[in-house]
Amino acid sequence: MIRRPRSILAVLTALNLFNYLDRFVLSAVLPRIEDELSLSHAVAGLLGTIFLVGYFLTSPVFGTFADRGRRKGLLAIGIAAWSVATMASGLARSFTELAAARALVGVGEASYATIAPTLIDDLAPPEKKGSWLAIFYAAMPIGAALGYVTGGIVEKSHGWRAAFFVAGGPGLVLALVCLWIAEPERPLHKLTEQRASWLSAARPLLRSPLYLKGILGYAANSFAIGGFSYWAPAFLFRRYGLELAVANKGMGAITVLSGAVGTAIGGLWSDRATRGNEKDDHDGRARAFLQICALSAAAGAPLAVAAILAPSAAWFFPLFLVAETAIFVSTSPVNAVILEAVPSGLRATAMAMSIFTIHALGDLWSPPGVGVLLDHLSASSAMLVLPAAIAISATAWWPTHSARR
């Protein structure tokens, strides 16, 4: 059994890396899929939306089950599901088949994304919650980068279908690792105090202004990140004429560096901002986390505009590196807001509701929305909608003294 808290954190972080690797292989090979299946940009963008429909529609179900009982079995099932579905994506012969596979990837990832942060929250020392969550979420950009690079390299040598087989295979083995986790015990009252329906459990969450500010800003931020991550390799491929493998390697490098640096800054900044306030004042910590999110988004928006309007790829890459670093700063503190601003017995439900909301209002729409704009506007003009969304997130996140838990 895996019992040490730091070892469990390491396992969950490693699995989160593969979670995002599987997700971003699609973006890495998207131009090839568009050509082979004869898809417009708008239709190709729907593949991202369909993935998210499976993801956010099932997250409340997993959140409710996780708040009521054991969690590691649900994690293992989710990992196995997204791995099988990723490999099935490589077998698709039509848009319908590929869409069905991507929807199942979303269902599997919903289980993991809803439950894993609650395990970390149970295990982390109070004064280290920000940095522990930052470690976990640092796997997101690293996994995304590996998805870009893996997709680009495998597609160049063996075609786009093989990229999905390589990405999905390891997850079937890794799913078994979750079954060896010694799940932390929770007080019985935390498992029994909320037995009502998911809608009933959501009512106290909707009465928390801090929680609402967190997820509304998160939704706008997710719109932007979803659009960038889905279309960036294709943008570089079509605007600057880069080879697809080169575009993916460049985006992979940027994603790793910006994600590692940005999430580390966000975690350390969060711990520093809440030092001395570890025990009782949940509202104070949540407001401090929100301010960090707002400041980082306000810095990232104009930098993203400059990158999109850059005259060459040589200018785009450094500008986007700095912009994405600022955007990633909010990753740890915004998730800390979600966990801090709600009753402890509703954390998995709160996480599930946040997943539902940020995708329903955010990146559910950005892949097809940007795709529609790409069908009618220049690549740069179409992409400018994304920094506008980042600016909106900064406004939504800015904390006010009137906000209370």
C-alpha positions as CSV (number, residue, x, y, z in Angstrom):
1,M,0.0,0.0,0.0
2,I,1.1,3.6,-0.6
3,R,0.6,5.3,2.7
4,R,3.0,8.3,3.0
5,P,1.2,11.6,2.1
6,R,4.0,12.8,-0.1
7,S,4.1,9.5,-2.0
8,I,0.3,9.7,-2.6
9,L,0.8,13.3,-3.8
10,A,3.5,12.1,-6.2
11,V,1.3,9.3,-7.6
12,L,-1.7,11.6,-8.1
13,T,0.5,14.2,-9.7
14,A,2.0,11.7,-12.1
15,L,-1.4,10.4,-13.1
16,N,-2.5,14.0,-13.7
17,L,0.3,14.4,-16.1
18,F,-1.0,11.5,-18.2
19,N,-4.5,12.9,-17.9
20,Y,-3.4,16.0,-19.8
21,L,-1.1,14.1,-22.2
22,D,-4.1,12.2,-23.4
23,R,-6.2,15.3,-23.7
24,F,-3.8,17.4,-25.7
25,V,-2.7,14.8,-28.3
26,L,-5.8,15.8,-30.3
27,S,-4.7,19.4,-30.6
28,A,-1.2,18.3,-31.7
29,V,-2.6,16.4,-34.7
30,L,-5.7,18.4,-35.4
31,P,-4.7,19.8,-38.8
32,R,-4.1,16.2,-40.1
33,I,-7.5,15.1,-38.8
34,E,-9.2,18.1,-40.5
35,D,-7.5,17.2,-43.8
36,E,-8.3,13.4,-43.6
37,L,-11.8,13.7,-42.4
38,S,-12.6,16.8,-44.4
39,L,-13.6,18.9,-41.4
40,S,-14.0,22.7,-41.3
41,H,-12.4,24.6,-38.4
42,A,-15.8,25.0,-36.8
43,V,-16.6,21.3,-36.9
44,A,-13.1,20.4,-35.8
45,G,-13.6,22.7,-32.8
46,L,-16.7,20.8,-31.9
47,L,-14.5,17.8,-30.9
48,G,-13.2,19.9,-28.0
49,T,-16.8,20.8,-27.0
50,I,-17.9,17.2,-27.2
51,F,-15.1,16.2,-24.9
52,L,-16.1,18.8,-22.4
53,V,-19.8,17.8,-22.5
54,G,-18.8,14.3,-21.3
55,Y,-16.4,15.9,-18.8
56,F,-18.7,18.4,-17.1
57,L,-22.0,16.6,-17.3
58,T,-20.6,13.6,-15.3
59,S,-18.5,15.5,-12.8
60,P,-21.4,16.2,-10.4
61,V,-22.2,12.5,-10.3
62,F,-18.6,11.6,-9.4
63,G,-18.5,14.5,-6.9
64,T,-21.6,13.3,-5.1
65,F,-20.4,9.7,-4.9
66,A,-17.0,10.8,-3.7
67,D,-18.5,12.9,-0.9
68,R,-20.4,9.9,0.3
69,G,-17.8,7.1,0.4
70,R,-14.5,5.7,-0.9
71,R,-12.7,7.5,-3.7
72,K,-9.8,5.5,-5.0
73,G,-12.0,3.0,-6.9
74,L,-13.7,5.8,-8.8
75,L,-10.2,7.2,-9.7
76,A,-9.1,3.9,-11.1
77,I,-12.3,3.5,-13.2
78,G,-11.9,7.1,-14.5
79,I,-8.2,6.5,-15.6
80,A,-9.0,3.3,-17.3
81,A,-12.0,4.9,-19.2
82,W,-10.0,7.8,-20.5
83,S,-7.1,5.5,-21.6
84,V,-9.4,3.2,-23.6
85,A,-11.2,6.1,-25.2
86,T,-7.9,7.8,-26.2
87,M,-6.8,4.6,-28.0
88,A,-10.3,4.4,-29.6
89,S,-9.8,7.9,-31.0
90,G,-7.0,6.5,-33.2
91,L,-9.4,3.9,-34.7
92,A,-12.1,6.5,-35.7
93,R,-13.0,6.6,-39.4
94,S,-15.6,9.4,-39.2
95,F,-16.4,12.6,-37.2
96,T,-19.1,10.7,-35.4
97,E,-16.8,7.9,-34.2
98,L,-14.1,10.3,-33.1
99,A,-16.7,12.5,-31.3
100,A,-18.0,9.4,-29.3
101,A,-14.4,8.5,-28.3
102,R,-13.6,12.1,-27.1
103,A,-16.9,12.2,-25.1
104,L,-15.8,9.1,-23.2
105,V,-12.4,10.6,-22.6
106,G,-14.2,13.4,-20.9
107,V,-16.2,11.1,-18.7
108,G,-13.0,9.4,-17.5
109,E,-11.2,12.6,-16.8
110,A,-14.2,14.0,-14.8
111,S,-13.8,11.3,-12.2
112,Y,-10.1,12.1,-11.7
113,A,-10.3,15.9,-11.8
114,T,-13.2,15.9,-9.3
115,I,-11.7,13.5,-6.7
116,A,-8.0,13.8,-6.7
117,P,-7.8,17.4,-5.3
118,T,-10.0,16.4,-2.4
119,L,-7.5,13.6,-1.5
120,I,-4.7,16.2,-1.6
121,D,-6.7,18.6,0.6
122,D,-7.1,15.8,3.2
123,L,-3.4,15.0,3.2
124,A,-1.7,18.4,3.0
125,P,-0.6,20.2,6.1
126,P,-2.7,23.4,6.5
127,E,0.3,25.7,5.9
128,K,1.2,23.8,2.7
129,K,-2.1,23.4,0.9
130,G,-1.3,26.1,-1.7
131,S,2.1,24.6,-2.6
132,W,0.8,21.0,-2.6
133,L,-2.0,21.9,-5.0
134,A,0.6,23.8,-7.1
135,I,2.6,20.6,-7.4
136,F,-0.4,18.6,-8.4
137,Y,-1.6,21.2,-11.0
138,A,2.0,21.7,-12.4
139,A,1.4,18.3,-14.0
140,M,-1.3,20.0,-16.2
141,P,1.1,22.0,-18.4
142,I,3.8,19.3,-18.3
143,G,1.2,16.7,-19.5
144,A,-0.2,19.1,-22.1
145,A,3.4,19.8,-23.4
146,L,4.0,16.1,-23.6
147,G,0.8,15.7,-25.5
148,Y,1.9,18.3,-28.0
149,V,5.4,16.8,-28.4
150,T,4.2,13.2,-28.4
151,G,1.6,13.9,-31.0
152,G,4.0,15.9,-33.2
153,I,6.7,13.3,-33.1
154,V,4.6,10.2,-33.5
155,E,2.4,11.9,-36.2
156,K,5.5,12.8,-38.3
157,S,6.8,9.2,-38.3
158,H,3.7,7.0,-38.0
159,G,0.7,9.2,-38.7
160,W,-1.9,10.8,-36.4
161,R,-3.7,7.6,-35.5
162,A,-0.6,6.1,-33.9
163,A,-0.3,9.2,-31.6
164,F,-3.5,8.2,-29.8
165,F,-2.3,4.6,-29.3
166,V,1.0,5.8,-27.7
167,A,-0.8,8.3,-25.5
168,G,-3.6,6.0,-24.2
169,G,-1.8,2.8,-23.6
170,P,0.1,3.5,-20.3
171,G,-3.1,4.6,-18.5
172,L,-4.4,1.0,-18.4
173,V,-1.5,0.0,-16.3
174,L,-1.4,3.2,-14.2
175,A,-5.1,2.8,-13.3
176,L,-4.0,-0.1,-11.1
177,V,-1.7,2.1,-9.1
178,C,-4.7,4.0,-7.6
179,L,-5.9,0.8,-6.0
180,W,-2.8,0.7,-3.8
181,I,-3.4,4.2,-2.3
182,A,-4.1,4.1,1.4
183,E,-7.1,6.5,1.3
184,P,-7.2,9.0,4.2
185,E,-10.0,8.3,6.6
186,R,-12.7,11.0,6.9
187,P,-14.9,11.6,10.0
188,L,-18.2,9.8,9.7
189,H,-20.2,13.0,9.9
190,K,-18.5,14.4,6.8
191,L,-19.7,11.4,4.9
192,T,-23.3,11.4,6.2
193,E,-24.2,15.1,6.8
194,Q,-24.9,15.7,3.1
195,R,-27.1,12.9,1.8
196,A,-29.5,15.1,-0.2
197,S,-29.6,15.4,-4.0
198,W,-26.8,17.1,-5.8
199,L,-29.0,20.2,-6.3
200,S,-29.7,20.3,-2.6
201,A,-26.1,20.0,-1.8
202,A,-25.3,22.9,-4.2
203,R,-27.6,25.4,-2.4
204,P,-25.0,26.3,0.3
205,L,-22.4,26.7,-2.5
206,L,-24.6,29.2,-4.4
207,R,-24.9,31.3,-1.2
208,S,-21.1,31.8,-1.0
209,P,-20.1,35.0,-2.9
210,L,-16.4,34.0,-2.7
211,Y,-17.1,30.7,-4.3
212,L,-19.2,32.3,-7.0
213,K,-16.5,34.9,-7.8
214,G,-13.9,32.1,-8.0
215,I,-15.8,30.0,-10.5
216,L,-17.1,32.8,-12.6
217,G,-13.6,34.2,-13.1
218,Y,-12.4,30.6,-13.6
219,A,-15.0,30.2,-16.4
220,A,-13.7,33.2,-18.4
221,N,-10.1,32.1,-17.8
222,S,-11.0,28.6,-19.0
223,F,-12.6,30.0,-22.2
224,A,-9.2,31.6,-23.0
225,I,-7.0,28.7,-22.0
226,G,-9.2,26.2,-23.8
227,G,-9.1,28.2,-27.0
228,F,-5.3,28.8,-26.8
229,S,-4.5,25.2,-26.0
230,Y,-6.8,23.8,-28.7
231,W,-5.9,26.0,-31.6
232,A,-2.3,27.2,-30.9
233,P,-0.4,24.5,-32.9
234,A,-2.8,25.0,-35.8
235,F,-2.4,28.8,-35.5
236,L,1.3,28.5,-35.7
237,F,1.0,26.0,-38.6
238,R,-1.2,28.2,-40.7
239,R,-0.2,31.8,-39.7
240,Y,3.6,31.4,-39.8
241,G,4.0,28.3,-42.0
242,L,5.8,26.3,-39.4
243,E,5.9,22.5,-39.8
244,L,3.4,20.9,-37.5
245,A,6.1,19.0,-35.5
246,V,8.0,22.2,-35.0
247,A,4.9,24.1,-33.9
248,N,4.1,21.3,-31.4
249,K,7.6,21.2,-30.0
250,G,7.5,25.0,-29.6
251,M,4.2,24.9,-27.8
252,G,5.3,22.0,-25.7
253,A,8.4,23.9,-24.5
254,I,6.4,27.0,-23.7
255,T,3.7,25.0,-21.9
256,V,6.2,23.2,-19.7
257,L,8.2,26.3,-18.8
258,S,5.2,28.6,-18.3
259,G,3.3,26.0,-16.4
260,A,6.1,25.0,-14.1
261,V,7.1,28.6,-13.3
262,G,3.6,30.0,-13.2
263,T,2.1,27.3,-10.9
264,A,5.2,27.5,-8.6
265,I,4.8,31.3,-8.3
266,G,1.1,30.8,-7.7
267,G,1.6,28.2,-5.0
268,L,4.4,30.1,-3.2
269,W,2.5,33.4,-3.5
270,S,-0.6,31.8,-2.0
271,D,1.3,30.3,0.9
272,R,3.0,33.7,1.6
273,A,-0.3,35.6,1.3
274,T,-2.0,33.4,3.9
275,R,0.9,32.8,6.2
276,G,-0.3,33.2,9.8
277,N,-3.9,32.7,8.8
278,E,-3.9,28.9,8.4
279,K,-6.5,27.8,11.0
280,D,-9.7,29.8,11.2
281,D,-10.3,32.7,8.7
282,H,-11.4,30.9,5.6
283,D,-12.9,34.1,4.1
284,G,-9.6,35.9,4.5
285,R,-7.6,33.2,2.8
286,A,-10.1,33.0,0.0
287,R,-9.9,36.7,-0.6
288,A,-6.1,36.6,-0.7
289,F,-6.2,33.8,-3.2
290,L,-8.7,35.7,-5.4
291,Q,-6.5,38.8,-5.4
292,I,-3.6,36.7,-6.7
293,C,-5.8,35.3,-9.5
294,A,-7.0,38.8,-10.5
295,L,-3.5,40.3,-10.6
296,S,-2.0,37.5,-12.7
297,A,-4.9,37.6,-15.2
298,A,-4.5,41.4,-15.5
299,A,-0.9,40.9,-16.4
300,G,-1.5,38.1,-18.8
301,A,-4.2,39.7,-21.0
302,P,-2.1,42.4,-22.8
303,L,0.9,40.1,-23.2
304,A,-1.4,37.6,-25.0
305,V,-2.5,40.3,-27.3
306,A,1.1,41.2,-28.2
307,A,1.9,37.6,-28.9
308,I,-1.1,37.1,-31.2
309,L,-0.2,40.2,-33.2
310,A,3.5,39.3,-33.4
311,P,4.9,39.6,-36.9
312,S,6.8,36.3,-36.7
313,A,7.1,33.1,-34.8
314,A,10.4,34.3,-33.3
315,W,8.4,37.1,-31.6
316,F,5.4,35.0,-30.8
317,F,7.2,32.4,-28.7
318,P,8.8,34.6,-26.1
319,L,5.8,36.9,-25.8
320,F,3.5,34.0,-25.3
321,L,5.8,32.3,-22.9
322,V,5.5,35.3,-20.5
323,A,1.8,35.7,-21.1
324,E,1.1,32.0,-20.3
325,T,3.3,32.1,-17.3
326,A,1.1,34.9,-15.9
327,I,-2.0,33.0,-16.7
328,F,-0.8,29.8,-15.0
329,V,-0.2,31.7,-11.7
330,S,-3.9,31.5,-11.0
331,T,-4.1,27.7,-11.2
332,S,-3.3,26.8,-7.6
333,P,-5.0,29.8,-5.9
334,V,-8.3,29.6,-7.8
335,N,-8.7,25.9,-6.8
336,A,-7.7,26.8,-3.2
337,V,-10.6,29.4,-3.3
338,I,-13.0,26.6,-4.3
339,L,-11.9,24.4,-1.4
340,E,-11.7,27.2,1.2
341,A,-15.0,28.9,0.5
342,V,-17.3,25.9,1.1
343,P,-18.2,23.6,4.1
344,S,-15.6,20.8,4.4
345,G,-18.2,18.1,3.8
346,L,-19.0,19.5,0.4
347,R,-15.5,19.9,-1.1
348,A,-15.9,17.2,-3.8
349,T,-19.3,18.5,-4.7
350,A,-17.9,22.1,-4.8
351,M,-15.1,20.9,-7.1
352,A,-17.6,19.0,-9.3
353,M,-19.9,22.1,-9.5
354,S,-16.9,24.3,-10.4
355,I,-15.9,21.8,-13.2
356,F,-19.5,21.9,-14.5
357,T,-19.7,25.7,-14.4
358,I,-16.3,26.7,-15.7
359,H,-16.8,24.4,-18.7
360,A,-20.5,25.1,-19.3
361,L,-19.7,28.9,-19.3
362,G,-16.1,28.7,-20.5
363,D,-14.1,26.4,-22.7
364,L,-17.1,24.5,-23.9
365,W,-17.5,27.3,-26.4
366,S,-14.0,28.5,-27.2
367,P,-12.8,25.7,-29.6
368,P,-15.8,25.9,-31.9
369,G,-16.2,29.6,-31.4
370,V,-12.6,30.3,-32.4
371,G,-13.1,27.8,-35.2
372,V,-16.1,29.7,-36.6
373,L,-14.0,32.9,-36.5
374,L,-11.1,31.2,-38.2
375,D,-13.4,30.2,-41.1
376,H,-14.3,33.9,-41.6
377,L,-11.4,36.0,-40.3
378,S,-7.6,36.0,-40.3
379,A,-5.9,33.8,-37.8
380,S,-4.8,36.7,-35.6
381,S,-8.2,38.5,-35.6
382,A,-9.9,35.3,-34.6
383,M,-7.6,34.6,-31.7
384,L,-8.0,38.0,-30.2
385,V,-11.2,37.0,-28.5
386,L,-9.1,34.9,-26.1
387,P,-7.2,37.7,-24.3
388,A,-10.5,39.6,-24.0
389,A,-11.7,36.7,-21.9
390,I,-8.6,36.8,-19.7
391,A,-9.3,40.5,-19.0
392,I,-12.9,39.5,-18.0
393,S,-11.6,36.9,-15.6
394,A,-9.4,39.5,-13.9
395,T,-12.5,41.7,-13.3
396,A,-14.6,38.8,-12.0
397,W,-11.8,37.7,-9.6
398,W,-11.1,41.0,-8.0
399,P,-12.2,40.5,-4.3
400,T,-14.4,43.0,-2.5
401,H,-14.8,43.4,1.2
402,S,-18.5,42.8,0.9
403,A,-17.9,39.2,-0.2
404,R,-18.5,36.7,2.6
405,R,-18.4,32.9,2.7
